[in-house]
Amino acid sequence: MKVSTQELKNSNTKKMNKKVLIIAAMAISIISCQKQAEVKEVKTAYVDTSELMKEYTEAKDLEAKYKAQSEEKGRQLEAEINRFKQDAANFQSQAQANGQEWAQKRGAELQKREQQLGYAQQALSQQLQQASGAEMDTLVTGVKKFIKDYGKKNGYAYIYGTGDVASVLYAEDKFDITKTIIKELNDKYASKDKKEEKVEEVKEETKK
């Protein structure tokens, strides 16, 4: 039986198409395997930011610093408030004895003092909040930079943050590097303190 030229062409075309499909399938399979290998090689981790700020020595020192300032300045203001309360209590008993004119004048003075003490309390609170807020912002910026540098140095593709404002909904415990970051930050902060102490010692020696 004779085979026409057209049938041969069709047969060859079908064979070619099959080869193309096989090659394409193999290529897709190879690319898929490569992608799976790439996914496996991605190094990821997360940091519990709430825990970090609780255990980071510099953050604790900063909190203690402003707590001490608040208590110290608060004691000074409290002493003035107690004096005002005493004067206000005395005013009640002295008003009748000293007459209406004295009572009006003294009452106006006490009212003015009360307003001033209220303003002083508000100003103190704002002053401490602004100062501590500025230092905390600087600290947080430093921590972010440290984590970024740590990620680059240790070959991480991603380091997520989790805490009050969570950016990680789920992660296995093995990806938690919070303690490692805390340790390295505290070591860095401790070495900074030692350097500053040495500088102070050198200054003292130079003065002598």
Secondary structure, DSSP 4 states (H G I P E B T S, - for coil): ----HHHHHHHHHHHHHHHHHHHHHHHHHHHHHHHHHHHHH--EEEEEHHHHHHH-HHHHHHHHHHHHHHHHHHHHHHHHHHHHHHHHHHHHHHHHHHHHHHHHHHHHHHHHHHHHHHHHHHHHHHHHHHHHHHHHHHHHHHHHHHHHHHHHHTT-SEEEEESSS-S-S---GGGB-HHHHHHHHHHHHHHHHHHHHHHHHHHHHHH-
